[in-house]
Amino acid sequence: MTTIAIIGSGITGVTTAYALAVRGYSVTVFDRHRYAAMETSFANGGQLSASNAEVWNSPSTIVKGLKWMLRKDAPLLLNPSPSYHKYTWLAEFVGQIRHYRRNTIETTRLAIDARQHLFDIADREGINFDLERRGILHVYSSKAEFDAASCVNKLLLEGGLDRCPVTPSEMRAIEPALRNQYYGGFFTPSDSTGDIHKFTRGLAAACERKGVRFVFGAQIFQMRSDAQGVLVHWQEGPLRNEHRAQRAVICAGIGSRRIASILGDRVNIYPVKGYSITVNLPDTVSQTAAPRVSILDEASKIVTSRLGEDRFRVAGTAEFNGENRDISASRIRPLVQWVERFFPGVCTAQVVPWAGLRPMTPSMMPRVGRGKRPNIFYNTGHGHLGWTLSAATAEMVADAIMTEDGGTPSG
């Protein structure tokens, strides 16, 4: 039986492990944390959102970024301090503007495919992750915002998404908790939300039932690929260990760039920090006042998800500040203030802040498939759509490995 080593137990690593396990592979997953889903898969915005498939490589993103540079509370914040990686990544990002249309349509198609895979997995394995299949509502405060969104909507429709414009009265019918006046919106009934951490931990348990081995607390300090396969060198405390597998899949989030470099590949991933707050809803007043339908507010770039009866997730911002995991009060404050402004009935006395580093490629497209060496594969760089795309890209990389093996796990 072919043995596979997977580096990373976030959403992409665990979905990859599952896809390979059901095909009959022997899988070992390595992660530096004690549990699965402890970094970017811990507390993201919660959206499974094909409607958010637009890539960011557009002139409007550049203009907004330059305009917001001096605002600490801006939705997109760029630390201007010198960094070779940051500025070369940004140069490649600008170079990808010419592929904006193609990449947006391709991401939409991939997201639609991924949603069904994820729902099928959850049903098959009985994973409870506070799933809400109520759709996602994008809201716009001005005609200019709505008109710009209409242009994006044409691309999403071309990608196969069921997304329609809605009037302010229709928006309030979709989500009665929405009180503020908006110019208009777009509604995607097939999108959904849930708790990524619960899902990933539940899927990791399902993987273990299928024989997948998880090695936690493992710091990968070296990897080597040769004719015999892949040798993973890892350290747990003072102890150094090694593991031999026939193939390896790198799903290490922002750490994928370093590991790829060790293996002779270039995977240009930059850590783009996102923030979230989880608002505990301690009483029926707050529970009634918080929306059930997921919302994306275009003006503030804020998304929401309802996680069961007593939790409300609010997330947003993109911060280009290197591998910095600090939780900045100036970035959390706008999320809390947004809740208090638009949903004043929600109590914000119990708010849990979080920040995570999204692994982004300059094209905003994930790196999926073989590396330079035939026994090295990648499934990483999903950016702001890691959860949305993970179930599909896991299938893609598992199929690629199976093709390499001649169609059987023991090839």
LINVEN-V202360 format. One record per helix or strand of 2 or more residues. SS is the DSSP state (@ for helix, = for strand). FROM is the first residue (numbers start at 1). LEN is the number of residues. Records with the same first field share a line. If there is no record, write none. Layout:
# LINVEN-V202360
SS: FROM-LEN + FROM-LEN
This chain:
# LINVEN-V202360
=: 3-5 + 26-5 + 47-2 + 76-3 + 136-5 + 164-3 + 184-5 + 192-2 + 213-3 + 219-8 + 229-8 + 239-7 + 247-4 + 269-12 + 294-4 + 302-5 + 311-10 + 351-11 + 367-4 + 376-5
@: 11-12 + 50-3 + 59-10 + 84-42 + 143-16 + 168-7 + 196-14 + 253-10 + 284-6 + 329-14 + 383-22
